[in-house]
Amino acid sequence: AQTVTQSQPEMSVQEAETVTLSCTYDTSESDYYLFWYKQPPSRQMILVIRQEAYKQQNATENRFSVNFQKAAKSFSLKISDSQLGDAAMYFCAVNSGGSNYKLTFGKGTLLTVNP
Amino acid sequence: EPEVTQTPSHQVTQMGQEVILRCVPISNHLYFYWYRQILGQKVEFLVSFYNNEISEKSEIFDDQFSVERPDGSNFTLKIRSTKLEDSAMYFCASSEAVTGRISGNTIYFGEGSWLTVV
């Protein structure tokens, strides 16, 4: 079984500042993949960034980067130079792959960006 | 960029009626999914579908739900007799489902079908 915990129901950040969203997970699989999805008010699920568990190097995608701590089972998302369009619900998710391709999501963190 | 498409975007139905939600997954993907998100809650897995059969289903996916890939491109979710608690956003998703690389394990979502049961 997989579990994902996002301990911050809400976060806020000033435009152009940096914010970090926390996520911890648990899985019994040795090979798995981690994701952050963004859900704006339109409610579409948009992939933000992804990370293979076997890679030590943290993934980056423009202003988005992760801090992946495998031993601690932690996968936080850092948003640099925050923009008004970053305001959304952010979901952390794990996919153990193999014969079990389903994603397990956390409860989400609502990010507000203040101008 | 290829995307998952869903219809309808919003449907209102009376309790007890049958509903069919439709999806066209990304064309080279092999695994298809339905997820559900009740307003204000997290996204929950309903069912996965591979090689023309259900691969896994959650406890939410009871006998009133069924999935089908009728023609090689569409993927449908049928709710046989809707209940008030079925009101939710239903997301279709797909993935390449190739072991060992992240592209094969990345799940792409459609824009969702918002179902309101009255």
HADDOCK unambig.tbl for C-alpha pairs under 7 A between the chains (distance, minus, plus):
assign (segid A and resid 33 and name CA) (segid B and resid 102 and name CA) 6.80 0.50 0.50
assign (segid A and resid 44 and name CA) (segid B and resid 111 and name CA) 4.66 0.50 0.50
assign (segid A and resid 44 and name CA) (segid B and resid 112 and name CA) 6.55 0.50 0.50
assign (segid A and resid 45 and name CA) (segid B and resid 109 and name CA) 5.99 0.50 0.50
assign (segid A and resid 45 and name CA) (segid B and resid 111 and name CA) 6.84 0.50 0.50
assign (segid A and resid 52 and name CA) (segid B and resid 102 and name CA) 6.26 0.50 0.50
assign (segid A and resid 97 and name CA) (segid B and resid 99 and name CA) 6.64 0.50 0.50
assign (segid A and resid 97 and name CA) (segid B and resid 105 and name CA) 6.05 0.50 0.50
assign (segid A and resid 98 and name CA) (segid B and resid 99 and name CA) 5.67 0.50 0.50
assign (segid A and resid 101 and name CA) (segid B and resid 97 and name CA) 6.93 0.50 0.50
assign (segid A and resid 101 and name CA) (segid B and resid 105 and name CA) 6.70 0.50 0.50
assign (segid A and resid 105 and name CA) (segid B and resid 42 and name CA) 6.85 0.50 0.50
assign (segid A and resid 105 and name CA) (segid B and resid 43 and name CA) 6.28 0.50 0.50
assign (segid A and resid 106 and name CA) (segid B and resid 42 and name CA) 6.64 0.50 0.50
assign (segid A and resid 107 and name CA) (segid B and resid 41 and name CA) 6.70 0.50 0.50
assign (segid A and resid 107 and name CA) (segid B and resid 42 and name CA) 4.75 0.50 0.50
assign (segid A and resid 108 and name CA) (segid B and resid 42 and name CA) 6.73 0.50 0.50
